[in-house]
Amino acid sequence: MSNTLTIIAGFVAKPGQEQRLRDELDAMIAPSLAEEGCLAYQPFADPSRADHMTIVEEWVSSAALDHHFSLPHFTHVAQVLDEILAEPFTLRRLTDIPA
């Protein structure tokens, strides 16, 4: 049984900021995957709503995710998101269901 933490983060860009949102989220892939506790980090676009994006992440633990939140690439993107999002991003934390 796995004890990983799955994160689903949802984003809605302001009008005209859709491509910048894609670019910023794409720029987070490599540094996030390079983190010791990151198992997966994948942005997805909503094909019917260009302003909506989602990231699905998997972390070895809550501590690994908390460490991610403290790193320069995350603090940079958090500042940019404050400028380009139409509403605050959503963050869902999911854990495995015991068998």
C-alpha positions as CSV (number, residue, x, y, z in Angstrom):
1,M,0.0,0.0,0.0
2,S,1.3,3.4,-0.9
3,N,1.2,6.4,1.4
4,T,1.7,9.0,-1.3
5,L,-0.1,12.3,-1.5
6,T,-1.8,13.2,-4.7
7,I,-2.5,16.9,-5.4
8,I,-5.0,18.3,-7.9
9,A,-4.5,22.0,-8.4
10,G,-7.0,24.0,-10.5
11,F,-6.3,27.3,-12.2
12,V,-8.4,29.9,-14.1
13,A,-6.5,32.5,-16.1
14,K,-7.6,36.1,-16.5
15,P,-8.7,36.9,-20.1
16,G,-5.6,37.3,-22.2
17,Q,-3.4,35.4,-19.7
18,E,-4.1,31.9,-20.9
19,Q,-0.8,31.3,-22.7
20,R,1.2,32.9,-19.8
21,L,-0.5,30.5,-17.4
22,R,0.4,27.5,-19.7
23,D,4.0,28.7,-19.9
24,E,4.4,29.3,-16.2
25,L,2.9,25.9,-15.3
26,D,5.1,24.2,-17.9
27,A,8.2,25.9,-16.5
28,M,7.4,24.2,-13.1
29,I,7.6,20.6,-14.5
30,A,11.4,20.1,-14.6
31,P,12.3,21.7,-11.3
32,S,9.5,20.0,-9.5
33,L,10.3,16.6,-10.9
34,A,13.9,17.1,-9.9
35,E,12.8,17.4,-6.2
36,E,13.6,14.3,-4.2
37,G,10.0,13.9,-2.9
38,C,8.2,14.5,-6.3
39,L,6.9,11.3,-8.0
40,A,4.8,13.0,-10.7
41,Y,4.0,16.5,-11.9
42,Q,1.8,17.0,-14.9
43,P,-0.2,20.0,-16.1
44,F,-3.4,19.5,-18.2
45,A,-5.4,21.9,-20.2
46,D,-9.2,21.9,-20.5
47,P,-9.8,21.5,-24.3
48,S,-13.2,23.3,-24.1
49,R,-12.0,26.2,-21.8
50,A,-8.6,27.6,-22.7
51,D,-8.5,29.6,-19.5
52,H,-8.7,26.5,-17.3
53,M,-5.7,24.3,-16.4
54,T,-5.1,21.6,-13.8
55,I,-1.9,20.1,-12.4
56,V,-1.9,16.6,-11.0
57,E,1.0,16.0,-8.7
58,E,2.2,13.0,-6.6
59,W,4.5,13.4,-3.6
60,V,6.0,10.9,-1.2
61,S,4.7,12.8,1.8
62,S,3.1,16.0,3.1
63,A,6.6,17.1,4.2
64,A,7.9,16.8,0.6
65,L,5.0,18.9,-0.6
66,D,5.6,21.5,2.2
67,H,9.3,21.6,1.1
68,H,8.2,22.2,-2.5
69,F,6.1,25.2,-1.4
70,S,9.3,26.8,0.1
71,L,11.5,26.5,-3.0
72,P,12.4,29.4,-5.3
73,H,10.6,28.0,-8.4
74,F,7.4,27.7,-6.4
75,T,7.6,31.1,-4.7
76,H,8.2,32.6,-8.2
77,V,5.2,31.0,-9.8
78,A,3.0,31.9,-6.8
79,Q,3.8,35.6,-7.3
80,V,3.0,35.3,-11.0
81,L,-0.2,33.5,-10.4
82,D,-1.4,36.3,-8.2
83,E,-1.1,38.6,-11.3
84,I,-2.6,36.3,-13.9
85,L,-5.4,34.3,-12.3
86,A,-9.0,35.3,-12.4
87,E,-9.6,33.6,-9.0
88,P,-7.5,31.9,-6.3
89,F,-6.2,28.5,-7.4
90,T,-7.8,25.4,-5.8
91,L,-5.8,22.7,-4.1
92,R,-7.1,19.3,-3.3
93,R,-5.1,16.8,-1.3
94,L,-5.9,13.2,-1.8
95,T,-4.6,10.1,-0.1
96,D,-4.9,6.4,-1.0
97,I,-8.0,4.5,0.3
98,P,-6.8,1.5,2.4
99,A,-7.6,-1.8,0.8
